[in-house]
């Protein structure tokens, strides 16, 4: 439900490393048929706050794979790497 999706956002706001929240969020997005491009924007906000968070990168990869469109990913990853060229998660995602 939309309410469950909103709750995942609250949990992630408090602890972006909560894998269960990200997993449940993906399930909610799938069940709702949500706009995954909007989800990419949500992920970007969180990734800029905690760019070395494995759960965020795993979630982003899953969303990009679901979309079948990685066109925005190269620019996003490049921006993250400009901030920290040693970000292993960004290099692995690339």
C-alpha positions in Angstrom: 0.0 0.0 0.0 1.0 3.6 -0.3 1.1 3.9 3.5 3.5 1.0 3.7 5.7 2.6 1.1 5.6 5.9 3.0 6.6 4.0 6.2 9.7 2.6 4.4 10.7 6.1 3.6 10.5 7.1 7.3 12.5 4.0 8.4 15.1 4.7 5.7 15.3 8.4 6.8 16.3 7.2 10.3 18.5 4.3 9.2 19.5 4.1 5.5 21.4 0.9 6.2 18.3 -1.0 7.1 18.3 -3.7 4.5 14.8 -5.0 5.4 13.3 -1.5 4.8 14.9 -1.4 1.3 13.7 -4.9 0.5 10.2 -4.2 1.7 10.2 -0.9 -0.3 11.1 -2.8 -3.5 8.2 -5.2 -2.8 5.8 -2.3 -2.3 7.0 -0.5 -5.5 6.4 -3.7 -7.4 3.0 -4.3 -5.9 1.9 -0.7 -6.6 3.3 -0.5 -10.1 5.0 2.6 -8.9 7.0 5.1 -11.0 10.5 3.7 -10.8 12.0 6.9 -12.2 10.6 8.7 -9.2 12.2 6.0 -7.1 15.6 6.7 -8.7 15.3 10.3 -7.6 14.4 9.1 -4.0 17.5 6.9 -4.1 19.7 9.8 -5.3 18.7 11.9 -2.4 19.7 9.2 0.0 22.9 8.2 -1.8 24.2 11.8 -1.7 23.6 11.7 2.1 25.3 8.3 2.6 27.2 7.5 -0.6 29.0 4.5 0.9 25.9 2.7 2.0 25.8 -0.8 0.4 22.0 -1.1 0.8 21.3 2.0 -1.3 23.5 0.8 -4.1 22.0 -2.7 -4.1 18.5 -1.1 -4.2 19.5 1.2 -7.0 20.8 -1.7 -9.0 17.6 -3.6 -8.5 15.5 -0.6 -9.6 17.7 0.1 -12.7 17.4 -3.6 -13.7 13.6 -3.5 -13.3 13.5 -0.4 -15.5 15.8 -1.9 -18.1 17.2 1.6 -18.6 20.6 2.6 -17.2 20.8 5.8 -19.2 20.8 8.1 -16.1 23.1 5.9 -14.1 26.4 6.9 -15.7 25.9 10.6 -14.9 24.8 9.8 -11.4 27.8 7.5 -10.7 30.1 10.1 -12.2 28.8 12.8 -9.9 29.2 10.5 -6.8 32.8 9.7 -7.9 33.6 13.4 -8.3 32.7 13.8 -4.6 34.8 10.8 -3.6 36.9 9.0 -6.2 37.6 6.1 -3.8 33.9 5.2 -3.4 34.1 1.4 -3.9 30.3 1.1 -4.1 30.1 3.6 -7.0 32.9 1.9 -8.9 31.3 -1.5 -8.4 27.9 -0.1 -9.6 29.4 1.4 -12.7 
